[in-house]
Amino acid sequence: MSKFSDLINSPTPLLVDFSAEWCGPCKTMAPILSEVSKELNGKAKIIKVDIDKNPQAASAYGIRSVPTLLLFKQGEIKWKQSGVVAANELLSVIRRFI
């Protein structure tokens, strides 16, 4: 868990995708997140957290539905959204914090 703590406390924006293997909309997000990651070219990080394998993390951040995306910068949650989010919207949000 310390690695997760290091990532969220970084000055580099971190988008966390809380998801589950059984979730259809989560599967829809995978190629969107891949596209966003390529577009950002290392200016922000994106990680996936499986709520079934990490229930303590899901609980700690009040995740009630998946997919839920949280954007962290220097330990603070800067943005949170549940559901599928379009690539252009995600890029717009993340770029505000780069």
VEXTITI-450298 format. One record per residue: x, y, z of N, C-alpha, C in turn. Coordinates in Angstrom, 2 decimals. Layout:
N
<atom n_u="X" n_v="Y" n_w="Z" ca_u="X" ca_v="Y" ca_w="Z" c_u="X" c_v="Y" c_w="Z"/>
...
***
This chain:
98
<atom n_u="0.82" n_v="-1.20" n_w="0.00" ca_u="0.00" ca_v="0.00" ca_w="0.00" c_u="0.87" c_v="1.26" c_w="0.00"/>
<atom n_u="2.13" n_v="1.15" n_w="0.45" ca_u="2.99" ca_v="2.34" ca_w="0.48" c_u="3.26" c_v="2.86" c_w="-0.93"/>
<atom n_u="3.35" n_v="1.97" n_w="-1.91" ca_u="3.57" ca_v="2.40" ca_w="-3.29" c_u="2.38" c_v="3.25" c_w="-3.76"/>
<atom n_u="1.15" n_v="2.81" n_w="-3.43" ca_u="-0.05" ca_v="3.57" ca_w="-3.76" c_u="0.02" c_v="4.95" c_w="-3.11"/>
<atom n_u="0.43" n_v="4.97" n_w="-1.86" ca_u="0.56" ca_v="6.23" ca_w="-1.12" c_u="1.58" c_v="7.15" c_w="-1.81"/>
<atom n_u="2.70" n_v="6.58" n_w="-2.24" ca_u="3.71" ca_v="7.36" ca_w="-2.95" c_u="3.14" c_v="7.95" c_w="-4.24"/>
<atom n_u="2.37" n_v="7.15" n_w="-4.96" ca_u="1.79" ca_v="7.60" ca_w="-6.23" c_u="0.80" c_v="8.74" c_w="-6.03"/>
<atom n_u="-0.10" n_v="8.60" n_w="-5.05" ca_u="-1.12" ca_v="9.65" ca_w="-4.88" c_u="-0.53" c_v="10.94" c_w="-4.30"/>
<atom n_u="0.59" n_v="10.83" n_w="-3.61" ca_u="1.22" ca_v="12.02" ca_w="-3.03" c_u="2.20" c_v="12.70" c_w="-3.97"/>
<atom n_u="2.37" n_v="12.16" n_w="-5.14" ca_u="3.29" ca_v="12.70" ca_w="-6.13" c_u="2.76" c_v="14.02" c_w="-6.71"/>
<atom n_u="3.67" n_v="14.92" n_w="-7.15" ca_u="3.22" ca_v="16.12" ca_w="-7.86" c_u="2.71" c_v="15.81" c_w="-9.27"/>
<atom n_u="3.01" n_v="14.61" n_w="-9.76" ca_u="2.49" ca_v="14.18" ca_w="-11.06" c_u="1.05" c_v="13.71" c_w="-10.87"/>
<atom n_u="0.10" n_v="14.23" n_w="-11.65" ca_u="-1.28" ca_v="13.78" ca_w="-11.51" c_u="-1.41" c_v="12.26" c_w="-11.69"/>
<atom n_u="-2.26" n_v="11.65" n_w="-10.88" ca_u="-2.50" ca_v="10.21" ca_w="-10.94" c_u="-4.00" c_v="9.97" c_w="-11.09"/>
<atom n_u="-4.38" n_v="9.31" n_w="-12.17" ca_u="-5.77" ca_v="8.92" ca_w="-12.37" c_u="-5.91" c_v="7.47" c_w="-11.93"/>
<atom n_u="-6.80" n_v="7.23" n_w="-10.97" ca_u="-7.03" ca_v="5.88" ca_w="-10.47" c_u="-8.38" c_v="5.41" c_w="-11.00"/>
<atom n_u="-8.36" n_v="4.29" n_w="-11.69" ca_u="-9.57" ca_v="3.67" ca_w="-12.23" c_u="-9.96" c_v="2.54" c_w="-11.29"/>
<atom n_u="-10.98" n_v="2.77" n_w="-10.45" ca_u="-11.51" ca_v="1.72" ca_w="-9.59" c_u="-12.48" c_v="0.92" c_w="-10.44"/>
<atom n_u="-12.20" n_v="-0.38" n_w="-10.61" ca_u="-12.97" ca_v="-1.20" ca_w="-11.52" c_u="-13.08" c_v="-2.63" c_w="-10.98"/>
<atom n_u="-13.75" n_v="-3.48" n_w="-11.77" ca_u="-13.88" ca_v="-4.89" ca_w="-11.43" c_u="-13.91" c_v="-5.70" c_w="-12.73"/>
<atom n_u="-13.41" n_v="-6.92" n_w="-12.65" ca_u="-13.35" ca_v="-7.77" ca_w="-13.85" c_u="-14.72" c_v="-8.08" c_w="-14.42"/>
<atom n_u="-15.74" n_v="-8.16" n_w="-13.57" ca_u="-17.09" ca_v="-8.53" ca_w="-14.00" c_u="-17.88" c_v="-7.35" c_w="-14.58"/>
<atom n_u="-17.30" n_v="-6.17" n_w="-14.55" ca_u="-18.01" ca_v="-4.93" ca_w="-14.90" c_u="-17.88" c_v="-4.61" c_w="-16.39"/>
<atom n_u="-19.00" n_v="-4.61" n_w="-17.11" ca_u="-19.00" ca_v="-4.28" ca_w="-18.53" c_u="-18.51" c_v="-2.89" c_w="-18.84"/>
<atom n_u="-19.05" n_v="-1.84" n_w="-18.17" ca_u="-18.56" ca_v="-0.48" ca_w="-18.43" c_u="-17.07" c_v="-0.32" c_w="-18.13"/>
<atom n_u="-16.55" n_v="-1.10" n_w="-17.18" ca_u="-15.11" ca_v="-1.04" ca_w="-16.87" c_u="-14.29" c_v="-1.51" c_w="-18.07"/>
<atom n_u="-14.81" n_v="-2.52" n_w="-18.76" ca_u="-14.12" ca_v="-3.02" ca_w="-19.96" c_u="-14.15" c_v="-1.97" c_w="-21.07"/>
<atom n_u="-15.22" n_v="-1.17" n_w="-21.10" ca_u="-15.33" ca_v="-0.09" ca_w="-22.08" c_u="-14.27" c_v="0.98" c_w="-21.80"/>
<atom n_u="-13.96" n_v="1.20" n_w="-20.52" ca_u="-12.99" ca_v="2.23" ca_w="-20.13" c_u="-11.56" c_v="1.86" c_w="-20.51"/>
<atom n_u="-11.23" n_v="0.57" n_w="-20.59" ca_u="-9.85" ca_v="0.14" ca_w="-20.83" c_u="-9.23" c_v="0.79" c_w="-22.07"/>
<atom n_u="-9.85" n_v="0.70" n_w="-23.25" ca_u="-9.21" ca_v="1.34" ca_w="-24.42" c_u="-9.20" c_v="2.86" c_w="-24.33"/>
<atom n_u="-10.18" n_v="3.44" n_w="-23.64" ca_u="-10.21" ca_v="4.90" ca_w="-23.46" c_u="-9.01" c_v="5.33" c_w="-22.62"/>
<atom n_u="-8.76" n_v="4.60" n_w="-21.52" ca_u="-7.63" ca_v="4.93" ca_w="-20.66" c_u="-6.30" c_v="4.73" c_w="-21.37"/>
<atom n_u="-6.22" n_v="3.72" n_w="-22.21" ca_u="-5.02" ca_v="3.48" ca_w="-23.00" c_u="-4.75" c_v="4.66" c_w="-23.93"/>
<atom n_u="-5.80" n_v="5.12" n_w="-24.60" ca_u="-5.69" ca_v="6.27" ca_w="-25.51" c_u="-5.25" c_v="7.53" c_w="-24.74"/>
<atom n_u="-5.86" n_v="7.76" n_w="-23.59" ca_u="-5.54" ca_v="8.93" ca_w="-22.77" c_u="-4.08" c_v="8.86" c_w="-22.32"/>
<atom n_u="-3.65" n_v="7.69" n_w="-21.89" ca_u="-2.27" ca_v="7.51" ca_w="-21.44" c_u="-1.27" c_v="7.84" c_w="-22.55"/>
<atom n_u="-1.54" n_v="7.36" n_w="-23.75" ca_u="-0.66" ca_v="7.66" ca_w="-24.89" c_u="-0.62" c_v="9.16" c_w="-25.17"/>
<atom n_u="-1.78" n_v="9.77" n_w="-25.13" ca_u="-1.90" ca_v="11.20" ca_w="-25.42" c_u="-1.14" c_v="12.04" c_w="-24.39"/>
<atom n_u="-1.16" n_v="11.63" n_w="-23.13" ca_u="-0.50" ca_v="12.40" ca_w="-22.06" c_u="1.01" c_v="12.19" c_w="-22.05"/>
<atom n_u="1.47" n_v="11.11" n_w="-22.65" ca_u="2.90" ca_v="10.87" ca_w="-22.84" c_u="3.73" c_v="11.05" c_w="-21.55"/>
<atom n_u="3.25" n_v="10.44" n_w="-20.46" ca_u="4.01" ca_v="10.47" ca_w="-19.21" c_u="3.79" c_v="11.68" c_w="-18.33"/>
<atom n_u="2.97" n_v="12.64" n_w="-18.74" ca_u="2.73" ca_v="13.84" ca_w="-17.94" c_u="1.78" c_v="13.55" c_w="-16.77"/>
<atom n_u="1.11" n_v="12.40" n_w="-16.82" ca_u="0.24" ca_v="11.94" ca_w="-15.74" c_u="0.30" c_v="10.42" c_w="-15.76"/>
<atom n_u="-0.02" n_v="9.82" n_w="-14.62" ca_u="-0.03" ca_v="8.35" ca_w="-14.54" c_u="-1.47" c_v="7.88" c_w="-14.40"/>
<atom n_u="-1.70" n_v="6.66" n_w="-14.91" ca_u="-3.01" ca_v="6.04" ca_w="-14.80" c_u="-2.80" c_v="4.64" c_w="-14.25"/>
<atom n_u="-3.54" n_v="4.32" n_w="-13.19" ca_u="-3.49" ca_v="2.96" ca_w="-12.65" c_u="-4.90" c_v="2.43" c_w="-12.48"/>
<atom n_u="-5.00" n_v="1.12" n_w="-12.47" ca_u="-6.28" ca_v="0.44" ca_w="-12.29" c_u="-6.25" c_v="-0.26" c_w="-10.93"/>
<atom n_u="-7.34" n_v="-0.11" n_w="-10.16" ca_u="-7.47" ca_v="-0.78" ca_w="-8.88" c_u="-8.73" c_v="-1.64" c_w="-8.93"/>
<atom n_u="-8.55" n_v="-2.95" n_w="-8.80" ca_u="-9.67" ca_v="-3.88" ca_w="-8.80" c_u="-10.29" c_v="-3.86" c_w="-7.40"/>
<atom n_u="-11.56" n_v="-3.46" n_w="-7.32" ca_u="-12.22" ca_v="-3.33" ca_w="-6.02" c_u="-12.41" c_v="-4.66" c_w="-5.31"/>
<atom n_u="-12.47" n_v="-5.76" n_w="-6.08" ca_u="-12.62" ca_v="-7.08" ca_w="-5.46" c_u="-11.31" c_v="-7.55" c_w="-4.84"/>
<atom n_u="-10.19" n_v="-7.15" n_w="-5.41" ca_u="-8.88" ca_v="-7.54" ca_w="-4.88" c_u="-8.36" c_v="-6.53" c_w="-3.85"/>
<atom n_u="-8.91" n_v="-5.33" n_w="-3.86" ca_u="-8.47" ca_v="-4.26" ca_w="-2.94" c_u="-9.67" c_v="-3.58" c_w="-2.28"/>
<atom n_u="-10.47" n_v="-4.36" n_w="-1.54" ca_u="-11.68" ca_v="-3.76" ca_w="-0.94" c_u="-11.37" c_v="-2.64" c_w="0.05"/>
<atom n_u="-10.21" n_v="-2.70" n_w="0.70" ca_u="-9.86" ca_v="-1.64" ca_w="1.66" c_u="-9.66" c_v="-0.31" c_w="0.95"/>
<atom n_u="-9.06" n_v="-0.33" n_w="-0.24" ca_u="-8.86" ca_v="0.91" ca_w="-1.00" c_u="-10.21" c_v="1.46" c_w="-1.46"/>
<atom n_u="-11.07" n_v="0.58" n_w="-1.95" ca_u="-12.40" ca_v="1.00" ca_w="-2.40" c_u="-13.18" c_v="1.63" c_w="-1.24"/>
<atom n_u="-13.11" n_v="1.00" n_w="-0.10" ca_u="-13.80" ca_v="1.50" ca_w="1.09" c_u="-13.23" c_v="2.84" c_w="1.54"/>
<atom n_u="-11.92" n_v="2.95" n_w="1.53" ca_u="-11.26" ca_v="4.17" ca_w="1.99" c_u="-11.66" c_v="5.39" c_w="1.17"/>
<atom n_u="-11.96" n_v="5.19" n_w="-0.11" ca_u="-12.32" ca_v="6.31" ca_w="-0.99" c_u="-13.80" c_v="6.35" c_w="-1.32"/>
<atom n_u="-14.60" n_v="5.58" n_w="-0.60" ca_u="-16.05" ca_v="5.62" ca_w="-0.76" c_u="-16.54" c_v="5.21" c_w="-2.13"/>
<atom n_u="-15.88" n_v="4.21" n_w="-2.71" ca_u="-16.29" ca_v="3.74" ca_w="-4.04" c_u="-17.54" c_v="2.88" c_w="-3.90"/>
<atom n_u="-18.63" n_v="3.34" n_w="-4.50" ca_u="-19.92" ca_v="2.64" ca_w="-4.41" c_u="-20.32" c_v="1.98" c_w="-5.73"/>
<atom n_u="-19.74" n_v="2.44" n_w="-6.83" ca_u="-20.04" ca_v="1.85" ca_w="-8.13" c_u="-18.79" c_v="1.88" c_w="-8.98"/>
<atom n_u="-18.75" n_v="1.01" n_w="-9.97" ca_u="-17.60" ca_v="0.95" ca_w="-10.87" c_u="-18.09" c_v="1.08" c_w="-12.31"/>
<atom n_u="-17.28" n_v="1.66" n_w="-13.17" ca_u="-16.00" ca_v="2.29" ca_w="-12.88" c_u="-16.17" c_v="3.63" c_w="-12.17"/>
<atom n_u="-15.25" n_v="3.93" n_w="-11.27" ca_u="-15.15" ca_v="5.26" ca_w="-10.66" c_u="-13.71" c_v="5.71" c_w="-10.86"/>
<atom n_u="-13.57" n_v="6.93" n_w="-11.35" ca_u="-12.25" ca_v="7.50" ca_w="-11.60" c_u="-11.98" c_v="8.60" c_w="-10.58"/>
<atom n_u="-10.79" n_v="8.56" n_w="-9.99" ca_u="-10.34" ca_v="9.60" ca_w="-9.07" c_u="-9.04" c_v="10.16" c_w="-9.59"/>
<atom n_u="-8.92" n_v="11.48" n_w="-9.59" ca_u="-7.67" ca_v="12.13" ca_w="-9.99" c_u="-7.02" c_v="12.73" c_w="-8.76"/>
<atom n_u="-5.81" n_v="12.25" n_w="-8.47" ca_u="-5.04" ca_v="12.74" ca_w="-7.32" c_u="-3.89" c_v="13.61" c_w="-7.79"/>
<atom n_u="-3.56" n_v="14.59" n_w="-6.98" ca_u="-2.32" ca_v="15.35" ca_w="-7.17" c_u="-1.87" c_v="15.80" c_w="-5.78"/>
<atom n_u="-0.65" n_v="15.45" n_w="-5.43" ca_u="-0.06" ca_v="15.77" ca_w="-4.14" c_u="-0.97" c_v="15.35" c_w="-2.98"/>
<atom n_u="-1.56" n_v="14.16" n_w="-3.10" ca_u="-2.35" ca_v="13.59" ca_w="-2.02" c_u="-3.79" c_v="14.05" c_w="-1.95"/>
<atom n_u="-4.18" n_v="15.00" n_w="-2.78" ca_u="-5.55" ca_v="15.51" ca_w="-2.77" c_u="-6.35" c_v="14.95" c_w="-3.94"/>
<atom n_u="-7.62" n_v="14.65" n_w="-3.67" ca_u="-8.52" ca_v="14.26" ca_w="-4.75" c_u="-8.95" c_v="15.54" c_w="-5.46"/>
<atom n_u="-8.60" n_v="15.65" n_w="-6.72" ca_u="-8.91" ca_v="16.85" ca_w="-7.50" c_u="-10.19" c_v="16.69" c_w="-8.32"/>
<atom n_u="-10.57" n_v="15.42" n_w="-8.58" ca_u="-11.73" ca_v="15.16" ca_w="-9.44" c_u="-12.18" c_v="13.73" c_w="-9.22"/>
<atom n_u="-13.50" n_v="13.50" n_w="-9.26" ca_u="-14.06" ca_v="12.15" ca_w="-9.09" c_u="-15.28" c_v="12.03" c_w="-9.97"/>
<atom n_u="-15.37" n_v="10.89" n_w="-10.67" ca_u="-16.53" ca_v="10.65" ca_w="-11.55" c_u="-16.78" c_v="9.16" c_w="-11.65"/>
<atom n_u="-18.04" n_v="8.79" n_w="-11.60" ca_u="-18.42" ca_v="7.39" ca_w="-11.81" c_u="-18.98" c_v="7.23" c_w="-13.21"/>
<atom n_u="-18.81" n_v="6.04" n_w="-13.77" ca_u="-19.31" ca_v="5.75" ca_w="-15.11" c_u="-18.25" c_v="5.92" c_w="-16.17"/>
<atom n_u="-18.63" n_v="5.62" n_w="-17.39" ca_u="-17.71" ca_v="5.73" ca_w="-18.53" c_u="-17.54" c_v="7.21" c_w="-18.87"/>
<atom n_u="-16.29" n_v="7.62" n_w="-19.07" ca_u="-15.96" ca_v="9.01" ca_w="-19.40" c_u="-15.22" c_v="9.00" c_w="-20.73"/>
<atom n_u="-15.62" n_v="9.89" n_w="-21.63" ca_u="-14.99" ca_v="9.98" ca_w="-22.96" c_u="-13.54" c_v="10.44" c_w="-22.83"/>
<atom n_u="-12.70" n_v="10.01" n_w="-23.76" ca_u="-11.28" ca_v="10.33" ca_w="-23.75" c_u="-11.05" c_v="11.84" c_w="-23.76"/>
<atom n_u="-11.77" n_v="12.58" n_w="-24.59" ca_u="-11.54" ca_v="14.03" ca_w="-24.67" c_u="-11.90" c_v="14.73" c_w="-23.36"/>
<atom n_u="-12.93" n_v="14.24" n_w="-22.66" ca_u="-13.30" ca_v="14.82" ca_w="-21.37" c_u="-12.23" c_v="14.53" c_w="-20.33"/>
<atom n_u="-11.74" n_v="13.29" n_w="-20.31" ca_u="-10.68" ca_v="12.91" ca_w="-19.37" c_u="-9.41" c_v="13.74" c_w="-19.61"/>
<atom n_u="-9.03" n_v="13.89" n_w="-20.86" ca_u="-7.85" ca_v="14.67" ca_w="-21.19" c_u="-8.01" c_v="16.12" c_w="-20.72"/>
<atom n_u="-9.17" n_v="16.67" n_w="-20.92" ca_u="-9.44" ca_v="18.04" ca_w="-20.50" c_u="-9.29" c_v="18.19" c_w="-18.99"/>
<atom n_u="-9.85" n_v="17.26" n_w="-18.24" ca_u="-9.76" ca_v="17.30" ca_w="-16.78" c_u="-8.31" c_v="17.15" c_w="-16.31"/>
<atom n_u="-7.62" n_v="16.14" n_w="-16.82" ca_u="-6.24" ca_v="15.87" ca_w="-16.37" c_u="-5.32" c_v="17.03" c_w="-16.72"/>
<atom n_u="-5.47" n_v="17.59" n_w="-17.90" ca_u="-4.57" ca_v="18.67" ca_w="-18.34" c_u="-4.68" c_v="19.91" c_w="-17.44"/>
<atom n_u="-5.80" n_v="20.08" n_w="-16.76" ca_u="-5.94" ca_v="21.23" ca_w="-15.84" c_u="-4.98" c_v="21.12" c_w="-14.67"/>
<atom n_u="-4.51" n_v="19.90" n_w="-14.38" ca_u="-3.67" ca_v="19.67" ca_w="-13.20" c_u="-2.21" c_v="19.33" c_w="-13.53"/>
<atom n_u="-1.87" n_v="19.38" n_w="-14.81" ca_u="-0.48" ca_v="19.08" ca_w="-15.21" c_u="0.38" c_v="20.32" c_w="-15.01"/>
***
